[in-house]
Amino acid sequence: NCGYWAGVMLSPESGRRVAAMITGKMDPATNPLRVSRYREGVVTAGGSLLRGHH
């Protein structure tokens, strides 16, 4: 499991977040995947593991 630690470590939280979105427990205003973000013009800077390493 040395190469796939992220899947093992992040899966439980991902499941909780998806369940919260589906059941309506997540506040739509804080949902980063909300459809209205396009209409609102929400822009977030993407991250990169290679940033600063040219």
Backbone as XML, in Angstrom:
<?xml version="1.0"?>
<chain id="A" units="angstrom">
  <residue number="1" name="ASN">
    <atom name="N" x="0.817" y="-1.193" z="0.000"/>
    <atom name="CA" x="0.000" y="0.000" z="0.000"/>
    <atom name="C" x="0.861" y="1.256" z="0.000"/>
  </residue>
  <residue number="2" name="CYS">
    <atom name="N" x="2.103" y="1.172" z="-0.332"/>
    <atom name="CA" x="2.968" y="2.349" z="-0.268"/>
    <atom name="C" x="2.675" y="3.356" z="-1.374"/>
  </residue>
  <residue number="3" name="GLY">
    <atom name="N" x="2.159" y="2.922" z="-2.510"/>
    <atom name="CA" x="1.931" y="3.845" z="-3.613"/>
    <atom name="C" x="0.552" y="4.467" z="-3.640"/>
  </residue>
  <residue number="4" name="TYR">
    <atom name="N" x="-0.357" y="3.964" z="-2.828"/>
    <atom name="CA" x="-1.743" y="4.419" z="-2.905"/>
    <atom name="C" x="-2.257" y="4.918" z="-1.565"/>
  </residue>
  <residue number="5" name="TRP">
    <atom name="N" x="-1.405" y="5.533" z="-0.780"/>
    <atom name="CA" x="-1.791" y="5.993" z="0.552"/>
    <atom name="C" x="-2.904" y="7.022" z="0.493"/>
  </residue>
  <residue number="6" name="ALA">
    <atom name="N" x="-2.911" y="7.873" z="-0.529"/>
    <atom name="CA" x="-3.915" y="8.943" z="-0.589"/>
    <atom name="C" x="-5.316" y="8.363" z="-0.702"/>
  </residue>
  <residue number="7" name="GLY">
    <atom name="N" x="-5.488" y="7.327" z="-1.496"/>
    <atom name="CA" x="-6.807" y="6.715" z="-1.624"/>
    <atom name="C" x="-7.294" y="6.146" z="-0.314"/>
  </residue>
  <residue number="8" name="VAL">
    <atom name="N" x="-6.409" y="5.513" z="0.418"/>
    <atom name="CA" x="-6.775" y="4.922" z="1.702"/>
    <atom name="C" x="-7.050" y="6.010" z="2.731"/>
  </residue>
  <residue number="9" name="MET">
    <atom name="N" x="-6.236" y="7.034" z="2.763"/>
    <atom name="CA" x="-6.363" y="8.076" z="3.783"/>
    <atom name="C" x="-7.505" y="9.047" z="3.493"/>
  </residue>
  <residue number="10" name="LEU">
    <atom name="N" x="-7.786" y="9.331" z="2.231"/>
    <atom name="CA" x="-8.788" y="10.335" z="1.891"/>
    <atom name="C" x="-10.177" y="9.761" z="1.646"/>
  </residue>
  <residue number="11" name="SER">
    <atom name="N" x="-10.284" y="8.465" z="1.427"/>
    <atom name="CA" x="-11.583" y="7.856" z="1.116"/>
    <atom name="C" x="-12.647" y="8.090" z="2.179"/>
  </residue>
  <residue number="12" name="PRO">
    <atom name="N" x="-12.371" y="7.916" z="3.470"/>
    <atom name="CA" x="-13.419" y="8.131" z="4.472"/>
    <atom name="C" x="-13.962" y="9.562" z="4.460"/>
  </residue>
  <residue number="13" name="GLU">
    <atom name="N" x="-13.094" y="10.545" z="4.377"/>
    <atom name="CA" x="-13.563" y="11.936" z="4.372"/>
    <atom name="C" x="-14.306" y="12.253" z="3.091"/>
  </residue>
  <residue number="14" name="SER">
    <atom name="N" x="-13.849" y="11.725" z="1.981"/>
    <atom name="CA" x="-14.555" y="11.935" z="0.715"/>
    <atom name="C" x="-15.964" y="11.376" z="0.794"/>
  </residue>
  <residue number="15" name="GLY">
    <atom name="N" x="-16.105" y="10.201" z="1.365"/>
    <atom name="CA" x="-17.423" y="9.595" z="1.533"/>
    <atom name="C" x="-18.329" y="10.432" z="2.411"/>
  </residue>
  <residue number="16" name="ARG">
    <atom name="N" x="-17.786" y="10.975" z="3.492"/>
    <atom name="CA" x="-18.585" y="11.833" z="4.384"/>
    <atom name="C" x="-19.051" y="13.095" z="3.665"/>
  </residue>
  <residue number="17" name="ARG">
    <atom name="N" x="-18.164" y="13.689" z="2.884"/>
    <atom name="CA" x="-18.533" y="14.922" z="2.174"/>
    <atom name="C" x="-19.581" y="14.671" z="1.097"/>
  </residue>
  <residue number="18" name="VAL">
    <atom name="N" x="-19.436" y="13.595" z="0.353"/>
    <atom name="CA" x="-20.425" y="13.270" z="-0.677"/>
    <atom name="C" x="-21.770" y="12.976" z="-0.029"/>
  </residue>
  <residue number="19" name="ALA">
    <atom name="N" x="-21.766" y="12.238" z="1.080"/>
    <atom name="CA" x="-23.016" y="11.946" z="1.786"/>
    <atom name="C" x="-23.661" y="13.233" z="2.292"/>
  </residue>
  <residue number="20" name="ALA">
    <atom name="N" x="-22.870" y="14.169" z="2.796"/>
    <atom name="CA" x="-23.410" y="15.443" z="3.275"/>
    <atom name="C" x="-24.005" y="16.254" z="2.127"/>
  </residue>
  <residue number="21" name="MET">
    <atom name="N" x="-23.383" y="16.204" z="0.946"/>
    <atom name="CA" x="-23.932" y="16.914" z="-0.212"/>
    <atom name="C" x="-25.254" y="16.297" z="-0.645"/>
  </residue>
  <residue number="22" name="ILE">
    <atom name="N" x="-25.304" y="14.976" z="-0.691"/>
    <atom name="CA" x="-26.506" y="14.284" z="-1.158"/>
    <atom name="C" x="-27.670" y="14.475" z="-0.203"/>
  </residue>
  <residue number="23" name="THR">
    <atom name="N" x="-27.400" y="14.412" z="1.090"/>
    <atom name="CA" x="-28.473" y="14.510" z="2.083"/>
    <atom name="C" x="-28.851" y="15.943" z="2.414"/>
  </residue>
  <residue number="24" name="GLY">
    <atom name="N" x="-28.112" y="16.912" z="1.885"/>
    <atom name="CA" x="-28.430" y="18.314" z="2.138"/>
    <atom name="C" x="-27.875" y="18.844" z="3.443"/>
  </residue>
  <residue number="25" name="LYS">
    <atom name="N" x="-27.007" y="18.093" z="4.101"/>
    <atom name="CA" x="-26.419" y="18.544" z="5.364"/>
    <atom name="C" x="-25.312" y="19.569" z="5.151"/>
  </residue>
  <residue number="26" name="MET">
    <atom name="N" x="-24.725" y="19.588" z="3.955"/>
    <atom name="CA" x="-23.680" y="20.563" z="3.654"/>
    <atom name="C" x="-24.337" y="21.855" z="3.196"/>
  </residue>
  <residue number="27" name="ASP">
    <atom name="N" x="-23.895" y="22.959" z="3.759"/>
    <atom name="CA" x="-24.413" y="24.272" z="3.371"/>
    <atom name="C" x="-24.029" y="24.534" z="1.916"/>
  </residue>
  <residue number="28" name="PRO">
    <atom name="N" x="-25.016" y="24.791" z="1.049"/>
    <atom name="CA" x="-24.708" y="25.020" z="-0.367"/>
    <atom name="C" x="-23.701" y="26.142" z="-0.598"/>
  </residue>
  <residue number="29" name="ALA">
    <atom name="N" x="-23.677" y="27.137" z="0.270"/>
    <atom name="CA" x="-22.749" y="28.254" z="0.089"/>
    <atom name="C" x="-21.297" y="27.828" z="0.288"/>
  </residue>
  <residue number="30" name="THR">
    <atom name="N" x="-21.065" y="26.786" z="1.066"/>
    <atom name="CA" x="-19.696" y="26.330" z="1.315"/>
    <atom name="C" x="-19.329" y="25.106" z="0.491"/>
  </residue>
  <residue number="31" name="ASN">
    <atom name="N" x="-20.243" y="24.652" z="-0.350"/>
    <atom name="CA" x="-19.988" y="23.487" z="-1.188"/>
    <atom name="C" x="-19.109" y="23.904" z="-2.364"/>
  </residue>
  <residue number="32" name="PRO">
    <atom name="N" x="-17.868" y="23.436" z="-2.428"/>
    <atom name="CA" x="-16.982" y="23.848" z="-3.519"/>
    <atom name="C" x="-17.394" y="23.293" z="-4.878"/>
  </residue>
  <residue number="33" name="LEU">
    <atom name="N" x="-18.304" y="22.323" z="-4.906"/>
    <atom name="CA" x="-18.725" y="21.718" z="-6.168"/>
    <atom name="C" x="-20.105" y="22.185" z="-6.613"/>
  </residue>
  <residue number="34" name="ARG">
    <atom name="N" x="-20.628" y="23.237" z="-6.000"/>
    <atom name="CA" x="-21.977" y="23.704" z="-6.353"/>
    <atom name="C" x="-22.003" y="24.215" z="-7.794"/>
  </residue>
  <residue number="35" name="VAL">
    <atom name="N" x="-23.094" y="23.950" z="-8.474"/>
    <atom name="CA" x="-23.229" y="24.345" z="-9.876"/>
    <atom name="C" x="-23.257" y="25.863" z="-10.016"/>
  </residue>
  <residue number="36" name="SER">
    <atom name="N" x="-23.808" y="26.559" z="-9.035"/>
    <atom name="CA" x="-23.951" y="28.017" z="-9.127"/>
    <atom name="C" x="-22.614" y="28.751" z="-9.095"/>
  </residue>
  <residue number="37" name="ARG">
    <atom name="N" x="-21.518" y="28.065" z="-8.793"/>
    <atom name="CA" x="-20.224" y="28.760" z="-8.730"/>
    <atom name="C" x="-19.843" y="29.364" z="-10.072"/>
  </residue>
  <residue number="38" name="TYR">
    <atom name="N" x="-20.314" y="28.786" z="-11.161"/>
    <atom name="CA" x="-20.022" y="29.344" z="-12.487"/>
    <atom name="C" x="-20.754" y="30.664" z="-12.686"/>
  </residue>
  <residue number="39" name="ARG">
    <atom name="N" x="-22.015" y="30.704" z="-12.293"/>
    <atom name="CA" x="-22.812" y="31.920" z="-12.408"/>
    <atom name="C" x="-22.275" y="33.004" z="-11.473"/>
  </residue>
  <residue number="40" name="GLU">
    <atom name="N" x="-21.781" y="32.587" z="-10.307"/>
    <atom name="CA" x="-21.247" y="33.526" z="-9.318"/>
    <atom name="C" x="-19.863" y="34.038" z="-9.700"/>
  </residue>
  <residue number="41" name="GLY">
    <atom name="N" x="-19.218" y="33.379" z="-10.630"/>
    <atom name="CA" x="-17.880" y="33.794" z="-11.046"/>
    <atom name="C" x="-16.802" y="33.430" z="-10.043"/>
  </residue>
  <residue number="42" name="VAL">
    <atom name="N" x="-17.041" y="32.379" z="-9.265"/>
    <atom name="CA" x="-16.066" y="31.954" z="-8.267"/>
    <atom name="C" x="-14.848" y="31.363" z="-8.969"/>
  </residue>
  <residue number="43" name="VAL">
    <atom name="N" x="-13.692" y="31.894" z="-8.638"/>
    <atom name="CA" x="-12.444" y="31.406" z="-9.220"/>
    <atom name="C" x="-11.502" y="31.070" z="-8.076"/>
  </residue>
  <residue number="44" name="THR">
    <atom name="N" x="-10.934" y="29.887" z="-8.125"/>
    <atom name="CA" x="-9.945" y="29.508" z="-7.121"/>
    <atom name="C" x="-8.651" y="29.158" z="-7.831"/>
  </residue>
  <residue number="45" name="ALA">
    <atom name="N" x="-7.569" y="29.553" z="-7.237"/>
    <atom name="CA" x="-6.264" y="29.253" z="-7.820"/>
    <atom name="C" x="-5.962" y="27.782" z="-7.620"/>
  </residue>
  <residue number="46" name="GLY">
    <atom name="N" x="-5.571" y="27.131" z="-8.674"/>
    <atom name="CA" x="-5.211" y="25.726" z="-8.578"/>
    <atom name="C" x="-3.843" y="25.562" z="-7.952"/>
  </residue>
  <residue number="47" name="GLY">
    <atom name="N" x="-3.672" y="24.480" z="-7.249"/>
    <atom name="CA" x="-2.382" y="24.194" z="-6.646"/>
    <atom name="C" x="-1.604" y="23.218" z="-7.505"/>
  </residue>
  <residue number="48" name="SER">
    <atom name="N" x="-0.348" y="23.158" z="-7.269"/>
    <atom name="CA" x="0.484" y="22.220" z="-8.008"/>
    <atom name="C" x="1.617" y="21.756" z="-7.113"/>
  </residue>
  <residue number="49" name="LEU">
    <atom name="N" x="1.908" y="20.490" z="-7.210"/>
    <atom name="CA" x="3.052" y="19.972" z="-6.471"/>
    <atom name="C" x="4.359" y="20.499" z="-7.041"/>
  </residue>
  <residue number="50" name="LEU">
    <atom name="N" x="4.314" y="20.961" z="-8.281"/>
    <atom name="CA" x="5.528" y="21.413" z="-8.947"/>
    <atom name="C" x="5.697" y="22.922" z="-8.928"/>
  </residue>
  <residue number="51" name="ARG">
    <atom name="N" x="4.822" y="23.629" z="-8.228"/>
    <atom name="CA" x="4.902" y="25.086" z="-8.200"/>
    <atom name="C" x="6.262" y="25.523" z="-7.649"/>
  </residue>
  <residue number="52" name="GLY">
    <atom name="N" x="6.899" y="26.397" z="-8.355"/>
    <atom name="CA" x="8.182" y="26.928" z="-7.918"/>
    <atom name="C" x="9.375" y="26.047" z="-8.276"/>
  </residue>
  <residue number="53" name="HIS">
    <atom name="N" x="9.113" y="24.932" z="-8.913"/>
    <atom name="CA" x="10.189" y="24.031" z="-9.314"/>
    <atom name="C" x="10.213" y="23.948" z="-10.834"/>
  </residue>
  <residue number="54" name="HIS">
    <atom name="N" x="10.892" y="24.884" z="-11.464"/>
    <atom name="CA" x="10.913" y="24.940" z="-12.934"/>
    <atom name="C" x="12.039" y="24.122" z="-13.478"/>
  </residue>
</chain>
